[in-house]
């Protein structure tokens, strides 16, 4: 089968422009973040002398290090490990509640939604670029990787669909440049009825039906607006408006940021997309010179060896993509000259992998067991109520694929556990007496003659009393970091 071939020079240029565009857009929007009124920017205000620190980029640097260290494919327990190590101080919204769940022993994807009001926010859509850049011209793989990432703090929410959408769009943008072709590819990777898909279609409808930018912005803000300015739904509409209504790189960024709401995220995401589509030649020096090429880490990102410049980040990103292409061959390869097969669009529209990812159970937890993952399906919330029998089941994975093996569940003394016959085994009913706090369910898994033991947290009702919607977790009054992981010490 003929492959999509990316010429290395153009590919590298697009990766560089992606990260540069992200820095530019994030810096443009940073001063106006969380203001829900319309802005009137036509350039930086104030004009920067360096890029603004931005978690939009920083968390992707953590994933870069994770994949460099752990290899492909990444595993959900790897994401949890690296979040704990290098991003645990972030206190805001979904980040804080992800870490709160990890502290309680709740692993992804359940860490991403349990008692987390913020699953519909922008925290994961802004992390899409790394997956597009390491899986260029392979939208379904990029979207599936984005699903794994978003499980950490947006499982099952609109933020998850947003990250999958942008990862696919940006991946396809390495070989297509028309937004009218790219947007439908992204939409094909996510549930058609989700709010992210609906707001994107509304933004496209406005552009197709002669609505002015102001009218379109008002329609999005009125119909899809939210009390939380970082809610992903209206912000996705604003990114699309900037892309479709703008005349050039700078005007597109300004039109997105001028919509208000989560302006650093909308600007940064659109800047990345435009960089991939047009490469460095589409970014005028008037926009790149004030920001420069340095990477400014946020104080809550404690990542040793993080890239210091866009150039270094590009080199490391390209290296990963090349390794992935060799270790896991697909329909994409790198070469000296580009090649586009006759069935290019059909390849880009393939979405089986993304759809399969989206169907995975978020009421589950993934733990490492040597080279494998043990997955506990809770059958509901990770909470057991006294005397209520719950069916749970165990799955084994290696390399992201189902694996064979035997499993056994061990429950605390006084609990009742009954195995259920099922194909492949691994199903049980569990009944707990009255208990308090957090209990542990042990799993023994035997694969290829080797035994692995892992444990999963189960909460009593008194440990799962919820959290007031719209509130954040406690933070340190001195450094503003998450209490318990602050950076003061």
N, C-alpha and C positions, 0 to 999 in steps of 0.2 A: 504493500500500500504506500502511495506517495505521501510524504510527510510535509508538514509546514516547516520550512527552514527559515530561521531568523539569522540575518547576518550579524555577526558579533559587534561590529562597530555601531550600527544603528541601534541594536538592542541596548548596549551599554549607554549610549547617548540618551535613550528614552528613560532608562532607570535613573540616570543622573538628574534628568529634567523632572522626573517624578518627585524625588526627594527635595530638589530645589524648589519646585512649585509648592510643595507642602510647607516648607519653611516660609515662603513668601506669603501664601494665603493665610497661614496661621498668624503670622506677624501682623498682617493687615487687619485681621479681625479681632485680635486679642484685646485691644483697648475698649471694644464695644460689646464684649461678651455679656450675655444675659440681659441686654436691653431689648425689650420687645417692640420698640418703636422703629420707624423707618429712619435710616441714616442717609446721608447725601455725599458719600465719599466719591472722589474720582482719583484718589491717590492715597498713599500712606498719610495718616494724621494721628500722631506725630510721625515724622520721618525717622525711621530707626537707624541706628549705627551698627546693629547686630541683630540676629534673629531672636525672637522671643522664645523663652523656654516653653515647651509644649508637650503635654502628656500624649497628644495625638501621635507624635513621633517616638517619644521615649519608650512607651510600652512595646513598640515594634522592635526596638533595639534589644529589649529583653528576649523577645521571641527569636531574633536573629542569633543571639548567643545560645539560646536553648537548642536550636536546630544545628548550629555548628558543633555543639558539644554532644548532643544526643543522636543526631542523624535523622534521616527520613525513614518511615513517616513518623512525625511526632505523636506522642500519646497524651491523653488527657492528664494522667498523673504528672507528666513532665511540665505541663503548663502550670499546674498547682505548685510544683516544687519551685519553679523559677519565679512565680508570683510571690511566694513566701519570701524567697531570698532577696529579691531586688525591687519589689513594688509594694511591700507590705505597709509602708508608711502613708500611702495615699488614703486620705480619709473620706473623699467625696463620694456621695451618692452610691452608684453601683459598685465602685471600687471598694469602698468601705464595707459594704454588706457582703461582698465576696469574701473579703478577708475575715470578717466576723464569722462567716460560715466555716471557712477553713480552720479557724481557731477552735471551733466546736467539733471538729472532726468530720464535717460534711464536705465531701469531695465533689468535683465536677462530674456531671452537669448539675446535680442538685444544689451545689454551692452557688449556682448562678441565678436561681429563682426563689429559693426558700426565704421567706420573710424579707424579700427584696422588692420594694416598691418601684425601683428604678430600672426594671428590665426593658423598658421601652425607650431608654435614653441613648445618647450619642457615643457613649464610651467605647462600644465595640465597632460601630461603623467606621470610626476614625482609625481603626487598626487594620484596614483591609489591604493596604498597599504592599506589605511584605509578601502576602500570599500571591498577589497578582504578579509581582516581580520575580518570584522564584518559580512560578508556574505560568509563564507568559504564553499567550495564544492557547491556553488550556482552561477556559472559564469554569468548567465543572469541577476540575481539581482545585482551582483557587477557591471556589465557593465552598467545597467540602472542607478545606483547611480552615476557612473562615468560620465555618460552623463549630469546629473544635475550639478555636480561639474564643468565640463569643459565648461558649458554654460556661466559661469561668464566671461571668457576671451578668449575662443577659439571657440565660437559657429559656427558650420558649417565648421570648418577648420580641417586640418589634426591633430592638437593637440587633438581635441575631439576624433577622431578615435583611436589615440594612447592611450589615457587614458582608453577608453573602452576595447581595446585589452588587455592591461596589467592587468586591474582589473579582467577580465575573466580568463586569464592565471594564475594569482596568486591565484585566488579563487579555480580553479581546482587543483592547485598544492598542496592543502591540502590533496588530496587523490590520485593524480597521480604524478609520478616522471620523466617520459620520455618526454623530450622536443618535440619529434616527435609526441607525443599524445597531448601535451598541446598547441603547437603553432596552430594547426588547430582549436582547440576549440576557441581560441582567435580570429582567423580570421573569424569564423562563426558569430561573434557578430557585425562585422563592414561591410560597403559596400565593396563588392569584387573588385570594380574598383578603390577604393581610393588609393592614393599613398602610404599610410602606408602599406596597404595589399600588394601592388606590390613590395615594397622594401623588405618586410619580405619574400615573396616568392622567390625573387631573392637571398637573403642570404641563404635560405634553398637549393635552386638549386645549388649554388656554393659548398656547403658542400656535396651535393649528387653526384656531378659530378667531384669530384677529384680536384677542384681548391684549391690551397694553400691559407693559410690565407692572405698572401700578395696580391695574385691575386684577392681574393674575396674583400678585402678592397678596392683595386683600382677600381674594377668594381662598387662597391657601390658609392665611392667618385666621379667617373667620370660620371656615369649614373644618379645618384640621388643627387649629391652634390649641395650645395647652397651657395650663397654669405654670408648668415647669418649662423654662426657656430652653433647656437642654433636651427636651423630648424629641425623639428622633423623627417623628412623623412630619410635623411642619418643616423641620430643618431639611429633610430630604426633598420636599417640594421646593424649598428655596435654592438648594444646590442646582436642581434641574432648571429652575428659572434663570439662574445666572448663566448656565451653560447655553441655553437656547436663545436667550434674549440679548446676550452680550455680543459686541462687535469683534472684540479681540481679547487677548489674554487679560490685560488689565481691566477692561470694561466688564468682562465676564465675572472676574473676581469681585469687583466693586458691586455689581448688581446682586450677586449672592449675599455679600456682607451687608449691603444696604437693606436687605429684607429684615435684618435684626435677628433676635433670638441667639442661637449658639454660634456666634459669628466667627470665632476662631476655628471651630470645627467645619463650618460650611466653607469658609475660605480655604482651609488647608486641604479638605477633600477635593474640592474643585481644582485647586492648584495642582494637585497630584494628577488628576485625570487629564488636565490640559497638557501637563508636562509629558505624559506618556503619549498622548495623541500627536503632539506636534514636535516633541524633542526640544533640545535647547534653543533651536533657531526660533521657536515661537515665543520665547521669554525675552522681552526687551531688557536691555541693560538698566534702563531707568527703574525697573522693578527688581532686578537681581542685585545690582551694585549696593544699595543700602543694606540689604540683608547679609550679603556675603556668603561664604561657603562653610562657615563654622557651624557646629552643632552645639546648641546650648542646652545642657541637661537641666531638667527641673530638679530642685533640691530633694524631692522625694524619690528620685530614681537613683538607687545606689548600686550601679552596675559597673564593676571594675572592667577596664578594657573596652569601654564603649567607644564607638567611632567618634573621632573628634571633628571630622570634616565630611561634607557631602561626598567628596571623592573617595575617602576611605570607606564610607558606608556603601557606595556604589560598587567598589571592588569586592567587598565581602558579599554583597547581595548577588552579584554576577557569579561569583565562585560557587555559591550555594546552588544557583539555578543550573549551572553546568554539571555539578555533581548529581543533582536530582535527575537531569536528563539522561545521564549515563547509567545511574543505578536503577532507575525505574523508567525504562523507555516507554514513550507514548507516541502521539501523533506529531510531536514537536521535536526539532533538533536544531543545533547551532552549526553555522557554517560560514564560509567566506562570502557567499552570495545568497540573497533571499530566494525562496521558492514558495509559490502559493499553489496548492493543488486545486484542481477543478471543483472539488467538493469542500472548499474552504468553509463556506457558510454552514454547511451541514455539520462539519466537525466542531465549529464554534457553538452551534446550537445544541450539541449533545448535553444532556443534563441528568443522565441516570445517576451519576455519582452524587450530584447535589441533592437530588430528590431523595436518594437513599439516606444521605446524611440528615436531611430535615425530618425524616421519619423516625429517627432514633429516639429512644425513650429518655426523656429528661428527668423522669422520676427514678433516677438511678445514680450510682456512684462508681467511679473507676479507680482502682488501686493497682499499683505495680506489683507484679509477682515475677521477679527475674525479667526475662525478655517478654513476658506476657502481661496482659491486663486481666484482672478479675473484676467483673461487673456485677454489682448487687443491684437488682431491680427491686425497689422498695414496695412496688405495688400501690403507691400513694405517697403521702408526705413521709419524711423520715421520722415520724412520730408514732409511737405505739401507745394506744389507750388501754388501760387495764381491762382484761377479760375479752378484748376484741381480737378475734383471730384474723390474721393477715396472711395472704399468700405472698411469698417472696420467691424469687428465682435467681439463679446464678448463671452467668455466661462467661466464657473464656475467649480471649482474643489474642492473636499474635499478628503483628504488622497491620493492625486494623481489621483483620479478617477473623471469622469464627474459628476457634481451635478445638481440638478434641482433648478430652481429659475427664477425670472424675473429680467431683467436689463433695464436700461435706460441710454442713453448717454446725457451729457450736454456739449455744446460747447460754446466758447466765443461769446460775443455779436458781431453781424455782420456776423457770420459764418452761413452756412446753413447745417442743419442736417435732413435727411429723413430716417425714419425707413423702413426696407425692411422685408416683410413677409418671414419667413423661419422657418423650423422645430425647435422648441424650442425658437424661437425669438433671438434677440441679434444682428441682422445685420443692418447696417446703411450705408448710403452714407454721406460723409462729404465734404464740399467745403469751403475753406478758402479764404477770401480776402487777399490783400497784408498785411503782418504783419512782425515784426522783432523779433529776439531773440527766446525765448522759450514761447510757450503757453501751457495751461493745458486743457486736456479733462477730464471731470468728469464722473465717472460711479457710478450709484446707483444700488446696487444689493440687492434683497430681497430673503432670504432663510429661510425657516422654520419660517416665520413670523418676522424675524429680518432684519432690513435694515442696509446695510454697504455702506459707501461712500469712494471711492478711486479716485486718480487722476493720469493721465499719461502725460508725456511730449511729446510735438510735436514741432519739430524745424522748423523755417523758413529757407529758403535757405541761408540767410546771416549768420546763426549760424551753418551751415553744409558745410563749404568750404573745408573740407578734411584736410589731414595732410601729409606732405611729407613722402613717403615710406622710411623705414629704419631709420627714425629719432625717437628720444625719446621725451617724454614730459619734461617740465621744471623741474629741480630739485634744491634743495637748495645747494648753493656753499659751505656751511659750513659742513652740515652733509650728504649731497648727497641724502637725502630723497626727496620724491615727494613734489614739491612746493605746499604749502597749507596744507600739512599734515606732514611736516618734524618733526624730533624729537628734534630739538634744544630747543624748549620751554617746 
